[in-house]
Amino acid sequence: LNQVSVAARLGDVIGKDGAWDAIIAGDICYEGHMASRIMPWLRAQAACTMVLLADPGRKYRPQDPGEEIANYIVPTSLELEDSRQRAVSIYRIST
């Protein structure tokens, strides 16, 4: 509606530097290995790029994920979650 184009980059970009306009990471803290691998990279990227993290309170989310900028209640499936909805917080990650 606002005529913004988005180009997605597929594949593993963790550890690579790029000319990102923004990095949006969603629900990535559900496994310890993934969270411990990606969070340092996201924090490093936040030095020069807007980095947002959407997280529904997963076990491996860092104690200080960043500035909480929004909250949403989102529908979920009982096949994947323990309820029909979850509260999801959006954080702006900083260095």
DSSP file (Angstrom, degrees, kcal/mol; ACC not computed):
  #  RESIDUE AA STRUCTURE BP1 BP2  ACC     N-H-->O    O-->H-N    N-H-->O    O-->H-N    TCO  KAPPA ALPHA  PHI   PSI    X-CA   Y-CA   Z-CA
    1    1 A L              0   0    0      0, 0.0     0, 0.0     0, 0.0     0, 0.0   0.000 360.0 360.0 360.0 -32.6    0.0    0.0    0.0
    2    2 A N        -     0   0    0      2,-0.1     0, 0.0     0, 0.0     0, 0.0   0.295 360.0-119.2 -99.9  12.2    2.8    2.4    0.7
    3    3 A Q        +     0   0    0      1,-0.2     2,-0.5     0, 0.0     0, 0.0   0.796  60.3 149.5  59.9  34.5    4.8    1.3   -2.4
    4    4 A V        -     0   0    0      2,-0.0     2,-0.4     0, 0.0    -1,-0.2  -0.840  36.5-144.7 -95.5 132.4    7.9    0.1   -0.5
    5    5 A S        -     0   0    0     -2,-0.5     2,-0.4     2,-0.0     0, 0.0  -0.766   9.7-158.5 -98.0 145.8    9.8   -2.7   -2.0
    6    6 A V        -     0   0    0     -2,-0.4     2,-0.6     2,-0.0    -2,-0.0  -0.984   4.0-162.8-125.1 129.5   11.4   -5.4    0.0
    7    7 A A        -     0   0    0     -2,-0.4     2,-0.3     2,-0.0    -2,-0.0  -0.959  12.5-155.7-111.5 119.9   14.2   -7.6   -1.1
    8    8 A A        -     0   0    0     -2,-0.6     2,-0.6     0, 0.0    -2,-0.0  -0.729   4.9-146.7 -94.2 142.7   14.7  -10.8    0.9
    9    9 A R        -     0   0    0     -2,-0.3     2,-0.2     2,-0.1     4,-0.1  -0.949  16.2-151.1-108.9 120.1   18.1  -12.5    1.1
   10   10 A L        +     0   0    0     -2,-0.6     2,-0.1     2,-0.1     0, 0.0  -0.605  52.4  40.6 -90.6 150.3   17.8  -16.3    1.5
   11   11 A G  S    S-     0   0    0     -2,-0.2     2,-0.7     2,-0.0    -2,-0.1  -0.426 100.6 -39.6 106.9 177.2   20.4  -18.4    3.2
   12   12 A D        +     0   0    0      1,-0.2    -2,-0.1    -2,-0.1     0, 0.0  -0.694  51.4 165.6 -83.4 114.9   22.5  -18.1    6.3
   13   13 A V    >   +     0   0    0     -2,-0.7     3,-2.3    -4,-0.1    -1,-0.2   0.391  30.7 128.3-108.8   0.4   23.8  -14.6    6.7
   14   14 A I  T 3  S+     0   0    0      1,-0.3     3,-0.1     3,-0.0    24,-0.1  -0.371  78.0  19.5 -61.3 130.1   24.9  -14.9   10.3
   15   15 A G  T 3  S+     0   0    0      1,-0.3     2,-0.4    23,-0.1    -1,-0.3   0.295 103.3 108.3  92.5  -9.2   28.5  -13.7   10.6
   16   16 A K    <   -     0   0    0     -3,-2.3     2,-0.4     0, 0.0    -1,-0.3  -0.787  61.4-139.2-101.6 145.0   28.4  -11.8    7.4
   17   17 A D        +     0   0    0     -2,-0.4     2,-0.3    -3,-0.1    -3,-0.0  -0.788  30.8 164.8 -97.6 145.7   28.3   -8.0    7.1
   18   18 A G        -     0   0    0     -2,-0.4     2,-1.4     2,-0.1    -5,-0.0  -0.936  51.3 -97.5-150.3 172.2   26.1   -6.4    4.6
   19   19 A A        +     0   0    0     -2,-0.3     2,-0.2    30,-0.0     3,-0.1  -0.515  58.1 173.3 -91.9  65.2   24.5   -3.1    3.7
   20   20 A W        -     0   0    0     -2,-1.4     3,-0.1     1,-0.2    30,-0.1  -0.539  31.3-162.5 -78.1 137.7   21.3   -3.9    5.4
   21   21 A D  S    S-     0   0    0      1,-0.4    29,-0.9    -2,-0.2     2,-0.3   0.818  81.1 -11.3 -79.0 -36.4   18.6   -1.3    5.7
   22   22 A A  E     -a   50   0A   0     27,-0.2     2,-0.5    -3,-0.1    -1,-0.4  -0.982  57.2-146.9-159.2 151.6   16.9   -3.3    8.4
   23   23 A I  E     -a   51   0A   0     27,-2.5    29,-2.9    -2,-0.3     2,-0.5  -0.996  14.8-171.4-123.8 125.4   17.1   -6.8   10.0
   24   24 A I  E     -a   52   0A   0     -2,-0.5     2,-0.5    27,-0.2    29,-0.2  -0.964   4.2-174.5-120.4 114.7   13.9   -8.3   11.3
   25   25 A A  E     -a   53   0A   0     27,-2.9    29,-2.9    -2,-0.5     2,-0.5  -0.930   4.4-165.5-113.7 129.0   14.3  -11.5   13.2
   26   26 A G  E     -a   54   0A   0     -2,-0.5    29,-0.2    27,-0.2    64,-0.0  -0.960  60.9 -20.1-123.3 128.5   11.2  -13.4   14.4
   27   27 A D  S    S+     0   0    0     27,-3.0     3,-0.3    -2,-0.5    -1,-0.2   0.894  80.3 140.1  51.6  53.9   10.9  -16.2   16.9
   28   28 A I        +     0   0    0     26,-0.4     3,-0.4     1,-0.2    10,-0.2   0.416  49.1  76.0-104.8  -0.2   14.6  -17.2   16.8
   29   29 A C        +     0   0    0      1,-0.2    31,-1.9     5,-0.1    32,-0.2  -0.011  60.2 100.7-105.2  30.0   15.2  -17.8   20.6
   30   30 A Y  S    S+     0   0    0     -3,-0.3     2,-0.4    29,-0.2    -1,-0.2   0.622  82.3  47.2 -89.7 -13.5   13.4  -21.2   20.9
   31   31 A E  S  > S-     0   0    0     -3,-0.4     4,-2.5     1,-0.1     5,-0.2  -0.990  75.8-138.2-127.1 138.5   16.7  -23.2   20.8
   32   32 A G  H  > S+     0   0    0     -2,-0.4     4,-2.7     1,-0.2     5,-0.2   0.896 103.1  53.0 -60.5 -42.3   19.8  -22.4   22.8
   33   33 A H  H  > S+     0   0    0      1,-0.2     4,-1.2     2,-0.2    -1,-0.2   0.922 112.2  44.6 -61.0 -44.9   22.2  -23.0   19.9
   34   34 A M  H  > S+     0   0    0      2,-0.2     4,-2.6     1,-0.2     5,-0.3   0.940 114.9  47.4 -66.2 -47.1   20.4  -20.7   17.6
   35   35 A A  H  X S+     0   0    0     -4,-2.5     4,-2.2     1,-0.2    -2,-0.2   0.911 112.3  48.9 -62.6 -42.6   20.0  -17.9   20.1
   36   36 A S  H  < S+     0   0    0     -4,-2.7    -1,-0.2    -5,-0.2    -2,-0.2   0.755 115.6  45.9 -70.8 -21.8   23.6  -18.0   21.2
   37   37 A R  H  X S+     0   0    0     -4,-1.2     4,-0.6    -3,-0.3    -2,-0.2   0.875 120.2  34.3 -84.1 -41.6   24.7  -17.9   17.6
   38   38 A I  H  X S+     0   0    0     -4,-2.6     4,-2.7   -10,-0.2     5,-0.2   0.828 103.0  67.9 -90.4 -31.6   22.5  -15.1   16.3
   39   39 A M  H  X S+     0   0    0     -4,-2.2     4,-2.6    -5,-0.3     5,-0.2   0.905 100.4  48.8 -62.2 -43.2   22.1  -12.7   19.1
   40   40 A P  H  > S+     0   0    0      0, 0.0     4,-2.1     0, 0.0    -1,-0.2   0.904 113.7  48.7 -60.8 -37.3   25.8  -11.5   19.2
   41   41 A W  H  X S+     0   0    0     -4,-0.6     4,-2.4     2,-0.2    -2,-0.2   0.918 110.8  49.7 -66.9 -42.8   25.6  -11.0   15.4
   42   42 A L  H  X S+     0   0    0     -4,-2.7     4,-1.7     1,-0.2    -1,-0.2   0.920 110.8  50.1 -62.1 -42.9   22.3   -9.0   15.7
   43   43 A R  H  < S+     0   0    0     -4,-2.6     4,-0.3    -5,-0.2    -1,-0.2   0.904 110.8  49.3 -62.5 -40.4   23.8   -6.8   18.4
   44   44 A A  H >< S+     0   0    0     -4,-2.1     3,-1.3     1,-0.2     4,-0.2   0.904 110.4  50.4 -64.4 -40.7   26.9   -6.2   16.2
   45   45 A Q  H >X S+     0   0    0     -4,-2.4     3,-1.8     1,-0.2     4,-1.2   0.798  96.4  71.3 -67.0 -28.0   24.7   -5.3   13.2
   46   46 A A  T 3< S+     0   0    0     -4,-1.7    49,-0.3     1,-0.3    -1,-0.2   0.642  79.3  77.6 -65.8 -13.3   22.7   -2.9   15.4
   47   47 A A  T <4 S+     0   0    0     -3,-1.3    -1,-0.3    -4,-0.3    -2,-0.2   0.803 119.5   6.9 -64.1 -27.6   25.7   -0.5   15.4
   48   48 A C  T <4 S+     0   0    0     -3,-1.8     2,-0.3    -4,-0.2    -2,-0.2   0.343 126.0  57.4-136.7   5.2   24.8    0.6   11.9
   49   49 A T  S  < S-     0   0    0     -4,-1.2     2,-0.5   -26,-0.0   -27,-0.2  -0.987  82.1-107.6-140.5 145.7   21.4   -1.0   11.1
   50   50 A M  E     -a   22   0A   0    -29,-0.9   -27,-2.5    -2,-0.3     2,-0.5  -0.645  40.6-168.9 -71.9 123.3   17.9   -1.0   12.6
   51   51 A V  E     -aB  23  93A   0     42,-0.5    42,-2.4    -2,-0.5     2,-0.4  -0.972   5.7-173.4-121.5 122.7   17.5   -4.5   14.1
   52   52 A L  E     -aB  24  92A   0    -29,-2.9   -27,-2.9    -2,-0.5     2,-0.4  -0.923   5.4-164.0-115.9 140.8   14.1   -5.7   15.4
   53   53 A L  E     -aB  25  91A   0     38,-2.5    38,-2.9    -2,-0.4     2,-0.5  -0.990   3.5-161.4-124.4 124.3   13.4   -8.9   17.2
   54   54 A A  E     +aB  26  90A   0    -29,-2.9   -27,-3.0    -2,-0.4   -26,-0.4  -0.924  22.2 168.7-102.7 126.4    9.9  -10.4   17.6
   55   55 A D  E     - B   0  89A   0     34,-2.6    34,-2.6    -2,-0.5    -2,-0.0  -0.990  35.2-155.4-144.8 131.5    9.7  -12.9   20.4
   56   56 A P  S    S-     0   0    0      0, 0.0    31,-0.2     0, 0.0    32,-0.1  -0.009  73.0 -77.0 -92.6  30.6    6.8  -14.6   22.2
   57   57 A G        -     0   0    0     32,-0.1    31,-0.1     1,-0.1    -2,-0.0   0.864  68.4-175.3  82.6  37.6    8.8  -15.2   25.4
   58   58 A R    >   -     0   0    0      1,-0.1     3,-1.5     2,-0.1   -28,-0.1  -0.251  35.5-110.9 -67.5 156.5   10.9  -18.1   24.3
   59   59 A K  T 3  S+     0   0    0      1,-0.3   -29,-0.2   -29,-0.1    -1,-0.1   0.813 112.7  45.6 -58.3 -37.5   13.2  -19.8   26.8
   60   60 A Y  T 3  S+     0   0    0    -31,-1.9    -1,-0.3     2,-0.0   -30,-0.1   0.235  76.4 127.0-100.4  14.1   16.5  -18.7   25.3
   61   61 A R  S <  S-     0   0    0     -3,-1.5   -29,-0.0   -32,-0.2   -26,-0.0  -0.521  70.6-103.2 -65.6 136.9   15.6  -15.0   24.7
   62   62 A P        -     0   0    0      0, 0.0    -1,-0.1     0, 0.0     4,-0.1  -0.200  23.1-116.6 -59.6 153.7   18.3  -12.9   26.3
   63   63 A Q  S    S+     0   0    0      1,-0.3     3,-0.1     2,-0.1    -2,-0.1   0.871 114.2  32.1 -57.8 -37.6   17.5  -11.2   29.7
   64   64 A D        +     0   0    0      1,-0.1    -1,-0.3     3,-0.0     3,-0.1  -0.768  69.0 165.6-121.9  84.1   18.0   -7.8   28.0
   65   65 A P        -     0   0    0      0, 0.0     2,-0.3     0, 0.0    -1,-0.1   0.651  57.3 -93.3 -75.4 -12.5   16.8   -8.2   24.4
   66   66 A G        -     0   0    0     27,-0.2     2,-0.5    -3,-0.1    27,-0.2  -0.868  69.6 -18.3 132.9-168.6   16.6   -4.5   23.8
   67   67 A E  E     -C   92   0A   0     25,-2.1    25,-2.9    -2,-0.3     2,-0.5  -0.611  61.6-132.1 -76.4 122.7   14.1   -1.7   24.0
   68   68 A E  E     +C   91   0A   0     -2,-0.5    23,-0.3    23,-0.2     3,-0.1  -0.656  33.9 168.4 -75.9 121.3   10.5   -3.1   23.9
   69   69 A I  E     +     0   0A   0     21,-3.1     2,-0.3    -2,-0.5    22,-0.2   0.575  56.9   6.6-113.5 -13.0    8.7   -1.0   21.4
   70   70 A A  E     -C   90   0A   0     20,-1.2    20,-2.7     2,-0.0     2,-0.3  -0.987  51.5-153.1-163.8 158.6    5.4   -3.0   20.8
   71   71 A N  E     -C   89   0A   0     -2,-0.3     2,-0.3    18,-0.2    18,-0.2  -0.995  15.6-179.8-135.9 142.2    3.3   -5.9   22.0
   72   72 A Y  E     -C   88   0A   0     16,-2.6    16,-3.4    -2,-0.3     2,-0.6  -0.988  26.4-135.7-139.2 148.5    0.7   -7.9   20.1
   73   73 A I  E     -C   87   0A   0     -2,-0.3    14,-0.2    14,-0.2    -2,-0.0  -0.940  33.8-171.6 -99.3 121.4   -1.6  -10.8   20.9
   74   74 A V  E     -C   86   0A   0     12,-2.8    12,-2.3    -2,-0.6     2,-0.1  -0.904  24.2-112.4-119.2 144.0   -1.3  -13.3   17.9
   75   75 A P  E     -C   85   0A   0      0, 0.0    10,-0.3     0, 0.0     2,-0.3  -0.455  38.7-176.8 -70.8 145.5   -3.3  -16.4   17.1
   76   76 A T        -     0   0    0      8,-2.9     2,-0.4    -2,-0.1     3,-0.0  -0.805  25.7-107.3-133.2 175.4   -1.5  -19.7   17.4
   77   77 A S    >>  -     0   0    0     -2,-0.3     4,-2.7     1,-0.1     3,-1.4  -0.887  13.7-139.2-107.6 136.5   -2.2  -23.3   16.8
   78   78 A L  T 34 S+     0   0    0     -2,-0.4    -1,-0.1     1,-0.3     6,-0.1   0.694 103.8  68.1 -65.7 -17.0   -2.6  -25.8   19.6
   79   79 A E  T 34 S+     0   0    0      1,-0.1    -1,-0.3     3,-0.0     3,-0.1   0.764 116.6  22.4 -70.4 -24.2   -0.6  -28.2   17.4
   80   80 A L  T <4 S+     0   0    0     -3,-1.4    -2,-0.2     3,-0.1     2,-0.2   0.691 127.0  35.4-112.8 -28.2    2.5  -26.0   17.9
   81   81 A E  S  < S-     0   0    0     -4,-2.7     5,-0.0     2,-0.2    -1,-0.0  -0.655  75.9-114.8-124.5 175.4    1.8  -24.0   21.1
   82   82 A D  S    S+     0   0    0     -2,-0.2     2,-0.3     3,-0.1    -4,-0.1   0.324  96.5  30.3 -96.5   7.3    0.1  -24.5   24.5
   83   83 A S  S    S-     0   0    0     -6,-0.2    -2,-0.2     1,-0.0    -3,-0.1  -0.955  82.6-108.9-153.7 170.6   -2.6  -22.0   23.9
   84   84 A R  S    S+     0   0    0     -2,-0.3    -8,-2.9     1,-0.1     2,-0.3   0.550 101.5  25.4 -83.3  -7.5   -4.6  -20.5   21.0
   85   85 A Q  E     - C   0  75A   0    -10,-0.3     2,-0.3    -8,-0.1    -1,-0.1  -0.992  64.1-160.1-152.0 157.1   -2.8  -17.1   21.3
   86   86 A R  E     - C   0  74A   0    -12,-2.3   -12,-2.8    -2,-0.3     2,-0.5  -0.980  24.3-119.8-137.0 148.9    0.5  -15.7   22.5
   87   87 A A  E     - C   0  73A   0     -2,-0.3     2,-0.5   -14,-0.2   -14,-0.2  -0.791  32.7-164.8 -85.8 127.5    1.7  -12.3   23.5
   88   88 A V  E     - C   0  72A   0    -16,-3.4   -16,-2.6    -2,-0.5     2,-0.4  -0.959   3.4-156.1-118.1 130.8    4.6  -11.3   21.2
   89   89 A S  E     -BC  55  71A   0    -34,-2.6   -34,-2.6    -2,-0.5     2,-0.5  -0.826   6.3-145.9-104.9 145.5    6.9   -8.4   22.1
   90   90 A I  E     -BC  54  70A   0    -20,-2.7   -21,-3.1    -2,-0.4   -20,-1.2  -0.950  19.7-169.2-109.9 127.2    8.9   -6.4   19.5
   91   91 A Y  E     -BC  53  68A   0    -38,-2.9   -38,-2.5    -2,-0.5     2,-0.7  -0.915  21.4-140.4-118.5 142.5   12.3   -5.2   20.6
   92   92 A R  E     -BC  52  67A   0    -25,-2.9   -25,-2.1    -2,-0.4     2,-0.3  -0.913  29.1-142.1 -96.2 116.1   14.7   -2.8   19.0
   93   93 A I  E     -B   51   0A   0    -42,-2.4   -42,-0.5    -2,-0.7     2,-0.3  -0.578  21.0-174.3 -81.8 138.3   18.2   -4.3   19.6
   94   94 A S              0   0    0     -2,-0.3   -47,-0.1   -29,-0.1   -48,-0.1  -0.837 360.0 360.0-126.5 168.2   21.0   -2.0   20.4
   95   95 A T              0   0    0     -2,-0.3   -48,-0.1   -49,-0.3   -52,-0.1   0.469 360.0 360.0 -77.9 360.0   24.7   -2.5   20.8
